[in-house]
């Protein structure tokens, strides 16, 4: 089983910290459905506090019977200009497969520029599965105005024994309501990776 359909589950947490309108001392929920046109539909929910985060994501691939459910908790480290989430937790996947997941998710603000992304490490618990790493939804965005950002997107995931899936392209994020953001990525596949459009809705409350 290729890793790509069920990974990158921390991306909505990182997107929430990139330009969030809520105070760094706030406790808030995120609910973020994401549609990737060539791969999967995911439903993410997380709770972010000043010093910790808890999250889950259900991933349902569009063109296979694979699925995955990931949950995790960990500290939130606020070291200006960086806001860093460190999350660990189990991942259950189709075929009675289990992984131990570790996620390091920095968001860095430098003037009008915001950088964000996640390094994700998946250690197999089930015999016969392989180690997976992922650079998930790495974005460098520049503030365009009070409601929007634009920039570049990169994504890479690799399972031991398989070639890496890589995507790159433009990214736009808009706040369409005080608690609602929309992010659109034109993800151009490199080599044999399919190209796709990635749309993410994100509610914060």
N, C-alpha and C positions, 0 to 999 in steps of 0.2 A: 504494500500500500504506500503510495506517495504521501509525503507528510503535508503537502501544501493545502489540501482542502480543509484541514481542521486546525491550523495553527493561526498565529498572529492575533491571539485573543486579547492581548493587552493594549491594542492600539487605541481603543476608545478612551481608556484611562488617560493615556498620554495626550490625546486630542483635547480632553477636558482641561488639562493644565495649560495647554497652549492658548493663551489669550482668554482664559476664563474670566467672567465678569464677577465671580464670587471672591470674597476675601480669602487670603491664605489661611485664616483662622476659622473659616466656615467648615461646617460638616454638611455634605450634600450628596445626593444620589445622582447617578447617570444611568439613563436607559438609551441604548444606541443600536438600533437595527442597521445592518450593513449588507448591501447587495453587491456582489462581485459577479459581473455578467458571464465570465467564463468558468467560474469555479463554484461559488457557494453563497448561501444566505446565512448570516449569523445574527444572533440576538445576544447582546451584551448588557449586563447590569452590574453596577459597582457602587460602593459607598466610600467616599473619600473624606477623611478627617485630617486635622492639622498634622497628626503624627502617625497615621496608619491608613491602610486601604484594604478593602475586602471586595472581591469581584468574582463573577462567574460568566461563562460564555458557552452557549450552545451553537454548534456549527453543523449545518446541513448542506452537504455538497449538492450541486444541481444535477450532475450527470453520473452519479454513482450511488451506491447504498451506504457509503461511508458516513459516519457521523462522529461527533466528539462532544464531550462535556468537560470543561475545565473549571476548577475553583481554586482560589488562593487567597492568602492574606500576607501582610508584611508591613514594614515600616515605610513611612513617607519622610524623606530627608529634605529639609528646606535649607539649602546652602546658597544664598544669593550669589550669582544670578540663576542658579540651577534649582530645580524642583525635581527630586528623584524618587521614584517608586521602586521598591525591591519587594518582589512577590514570589512566594513559593507555594506549590500545591500540586495535587494530583490531576492527571488528565486521563479520562476514560474514553476509549475509542472503539469503533466497530471491530468485530472479530475478537471481543473479549481481550483487548489490548490495553495495557496500562503504562503510563509514563509518569515520571517525577519531573515537574516543570519548575524552572527558575527564570525569573524575568527581571531585567534591569532597565528601567524606563526613565531616562532623563529628559527634561524640558529645560531649555536655556533661552533666556531673553537677553538680547543685546541691542538696545535701541529699538529700531523698527523691525529687526530681524528676530524670528523665533525658530529655533531648531528643536526637533523632537524625533523620537523613535524608540524602538525597543530591541534589546538583545535578548533573545529567547533561547533557552537551552532545554532540551527534552531528553531525559535519560530513561532508556527502556527498562521497565520492570518485568514485562512479559518476555519469556524466552522466544528467540527468533526475531525480535524487533530490533531496530537500529537507532543509534543516537542521531538526533536532529538538532541543527542550529538554524536560527532565523534572525535576520535583520529586518524587523517588521515595521512597515509603513514609516520609513525615515523621510521626514519632510524638512525643508528649509523654506520658510515663508516670510515674505516681506509685507508689512502693513500697507495696504492701499488707501484705506480710509477707515472711519470709525466702525464700519460694519464688515469689512472684507480684508482677506489676505490672499496672496498669490505667490507661487514659487514652484519648487521641484519636489518630486516624489521618487523614492527608490525602495525596492523590496527584493529580498533574496532569502530563499529557504533551501536547505540541502539536507537530505537524508543520506547517511553513509551507504555507499553502494549505488547511488543514483546521481545523475548530473544535477547541478543546481538549477532551480527556477529563479529567474531574475526579471524584474520589470523596472522601467524608468519612464518618467514623463512629467507633464505639468500638473499642478495641483491648485485648486481654488477652494477657499473656505469662506462662507458668508454666515453672518448672524442674521437670521430672518425674523427673529423675535427675541425678547430679552432672555428667554431660557432655551432657545432652539437654534442650533447651528447645523449647517449643511456643508459637507465636504465632498468634492468631486475630484477624482484622480483619473486622468487618461493614462492608463498603465500599459505601456508598449512592451511587449514581451521580447526578450533577447534570446537569440538562437531558437530553440524549440518551444519556448514558453509562450502560451497563447496571450495575445493582447486582450485587454478588457477595460471596461469602465467600472470604477468602484465608487459607489454612492453611499454615504453615511449620514444618517440623521441622528442628532444627539440632543436629548433633553436633559437639562440640569435642574434639579429642584431640591 
